[in-house]
Amino acid sequence: MNNMVIVSGATKGLGLAISKQLVAKGYLVVGVSRTNSDEYKELMSSHSDSVFFHSFDFSNTEKISALVKKIVNTYGRPYALINNAALGHDGVLATMHEKDIHELIKVNVEAPILLAKYASRSMLLNKIGRIVNVGSIIGSTGFNGLSVYGATKSALAGFTKSLSRELGKVNITVNTLAPGYMETNMTQGLQGDKLASITRRSPLGRLANVDDAAQATIFLLSDGAGSITGTTITVDAGSTA
Ligand SMILES: NC(=O)c1ccc[n+]([C@@H]2O[C@H](COP(=O)([O-])OP(=O)(O)OC[C@H]3O[C@@H](n4cnc5c(N)ncnc54)[C@H](OP(=O)(O)O)[C@@H]3O)[C@@H](O)[C@H]2O)c1
């Protein structure tokens, strides 16, 4: 069986943590983002036969079909797709630039849908596959200043549900991973009192980190998760309990 996994946004934060754990489990990782990072380059050089990188900007949605074709031609049909890349633009809706609104919808919703469209064609031929759409607890809870981001994340959760119904008959599972707040580049603006209050509200008295969320992703790709589809796995140290 092909063990290739496409990870969007593999170079930083959660995508990087997922890529590291995937390689440790013996998967072949094809990471995609706009620019490579030192950490991902290090992973590539220590696993030169199982970690690869393609530079691509997901706002170029019209080129996603060609990107997936190139990946399949080079590495074979994917076993799994991790739709992780996203933008985290925040701002009060009334003053948010339209350009930012359009970009959020393109990168966070349109791109993962198109990636799933083209990657699932190969999975259909394999008669097995896994798709993990990275959502967020903000998609169901809401957060001041994240209305558009929140809309994109609940859109993905809705996409997961219907797509799981479509692909279940060919043994492809589709799930949403909904992390809570994790310290990454995306959240570096949130510090001080706000961060302390998010942490205090968690029953575990701490935040989940990217390694915690990556472990849940690895589980969704495992044989043991073969009967889990169309659902959301929340990794938020209990913040939404
Ligand atoms: N951090 C949190 O607290 C949190 C909470 C819940 C959910 N999430 C979700 O977790 C996922 C990962 O977030 P993160 O915190 O790890 O963010 P991050 O550190 O900002 O990493 C985002 C990744 O996506 C890539 N990316 C962003 N825009 C792209 C574009 N237009 N084209 C190609 N690649 C692009 C980035 O690489 P380049 O910049 O090189 O393109 C990077 O590899 C996202 O879906 C996010 O919504 C995060």
The ligand as an SDF file (V2000), in Angstrom:
LIG
                    3D

 48 52  0  0  0  0  0  0  0  0999 V2000
   -2.4440   27.9200   16.2740 N   0  0  0  0  0  0  0  0  0  0  0  0
   -3.6640   27.7330   16.7670 C   0  0  0  0  0  0  0  0  0  0  0  0
   -3.9640   28.1240   17.9210 O   0  0  0  0  0  0  0  0  0  0  0  0
   -4.7070   27.0140   15.9650 C   0  0  0  0  0  0  0  0  0  0  0  0
   -5.9150   26.6990   16.6150 C   0  0  0  0  0  0  0  0  0  0  0  0
   -6.8840   26.0140   15.9160 C   0  0  0  0  0  0  0  0  0  0  0  0
   -6.6770   25.6630   14.6000 C   0  0  0  0  0  0  0  0  0  0  0  0
   -5.5060   25.9850   13.9960 N   0  0  0  0  0  0  0  0  0  0  0  0
   -5.3380   25.5650   12.6080 C   0  0  0  0  0  0  0  0  0  0  0  0
   -4.1730   24.7570   12.5190 O   0  0  0  0  0  0  0  0  0  0  0  0
   -3.6390   24.8600   11.1930 C   0  0  0  0  0  0  0  0  0  0  0  0
   -2.1590   25.2030   11.2790 C   0  0  0  0  0  0  0  0  0  0  0  0
   -2.0220   26.4380   11.9350 O   0  0  0  0  0  0  0  0  0  0  0  0
   -0.6570   26.9070   12.6280 P   0  0  0  0  0  0  0  0  0  0  0  0
   -1.0290   27.5180   13.9130 O   0  0  0  0  0  0  0  0  0  0  0  0
    0.3270   25.8020   12.5700 O   0  0  0  0  0  0  0  0  0  0  0  0
   -0.2730   28.1050   11.6260 O   0  0  0  0  0  0  0  0  0  0  0  0
    1.1600   28.6200   11.1110 P   0  0  0  0  0  0  0  0  0  0  0  0
    2.2030   28.3560   12.1230 O   0  0  0  0  0  0  0  0  0  0  0  0
    0.8880   30.0140   10.6600 O   0  0  0  0  0  0  0  0  0  0  0  0
    1.4300   27.6930    9.8370 O   0  0  0  0  0  0  0  0  0  0  0  0
    0.6080   27.7680    8.7120 C   0  0  0  0  0  0  0  0  0  0  0  0
    1.1730   26.9220    7.5900 C   0  0  0  0  0  0  0  0  0  0  0  0
    0.3500   27.0860    6.4390 O   0  0  0  0  0  0  0  0  0  0  0  0
    1.1500   27.5720    5.3510 C   0  0  0  0  0  0  0  0  0  0  0  0
    0.3700   28.5120    4.5470 N   0  0  0  0  0  0  0  0  0  0  0  0
   -0.3030   29.6130    4.9840 C   0  0  0  0  0  0  0  0  0  0  0  0
   -0.8360   30.2650    3.9410 N   0  0  0  0  0  0  0  0  0  0  0  0
   -0.4920   29.5770    2.8250 C   0  0  0  0  0  0  0  0  0  0  0  0
   -0.7270   29.7690    1.4370 C   0  0  0  0  0  0  0  0  0  0  0  0
   -1.4220   30.8240    0.9670 N   0  0  0  0  0  0  0  0  0  0  0  0
   -0.2270   28.8710    0.5660 N   0  0  0  0  0  0  0  0  0  0  0  0
    0.5060   27.8290    1.0150 C   0  0  0  0  0  0  0  0  0  0  0  0
    0.7500   27.5770    2.3050 N   0  0  0  0  0  0  0  0  0  0  0  0
    0.2670   28.4520    3.2060 C   0  0  0  0  0  0  0  0  0  0  0  0
    2.3480   28.2430    6.0240 C   0  0  0  0  0  0  0  0  0  0  0  0
    3.5150   28.2420    5.2120 O   0  0  0  0  0  0  0  0  0  0  0  0
    3.9690   29.5070    4.3180 P   0  0  0  0  0  0  0  0  0  0  0  0
    3.7510   30.7200    5.1610 O   0  0  0  0  0  0  0  0  0  0  0  0
    5.3850   29.2270    3.9540 O   0  0  0  0  0  0  0  0  0  0  0  0
    3.0870   29.4500    3.1320 O   0  0  0  0  0  0  0  0  0  0  0  0
    2.5790   27.3230    7.2090 C   0  0  0  0  0  0  0  0  0  0  0  0
    3.3080   26.1810    6.8260 O   0  0  0  0  0  0  0  0  0  0  0  0
   -4.4880   25.9160   10.4760 C   0  0  0  0  0  0  0  0  0  0  0  0
   -5.4890   25.2740    9.7250 O   0  0  0  0  0  0  0  0  0  0  0  0
   -5.1050   26.6950   11.6270 C   0  0  0  0  0  0  0  0  0  0  0  0
   -6.2940   27.3440   11.2350 O   0  0  0  0  0  0  0  0  0  0  0  0
   -4.4990   26.6600   14.6400 C   0  0  0  0  0  0  0  0  0  0  0  0
  1  2  1  0
  2  3  2  0
  2  4  1  0
  4  5  1  0
  4 48  2  0
  5  6  2  0
  6  7  1  0
  7  8  2  0
  8  9  1  0
  8 48  1  0
  9 10  1  0
  9 46  1  0
 10 11  1  0
 11 12  1  0
 11 44  1  0
 12 13  1  0
 13 14  1  0
 14 15  2  0
 14 16  1  0
 14 17  1  0
 17 18  1  0
 18 19  2  0
 18 20  1  0
 18 21  1  0
 21 22  1  0
 22 23  1  0
 23 24  1  0
 23 42  1  0
 24 25  1  0
 25 26  1  0
 25 36  1  0
 26 27  1  0
 26 35  1  0
 27 28  2  0
 28 29  1  0
 29 30  1  0
 29 35  2  0
 30 31  1  0
 30 32  2  0
 32 33  1  0
 33 34  2  0
 34 35  1  0
 36 37  1  0
 36 42  1  0
 37 38  1  0
 38 39  2  0
 38 40  1  0
 38 41  1  0
 42 43  1  0
 44 45  1  0
 44 46  1  0
 46 47  1  0
M  CHG  2   8   1  16  -1
M  END
$$$$
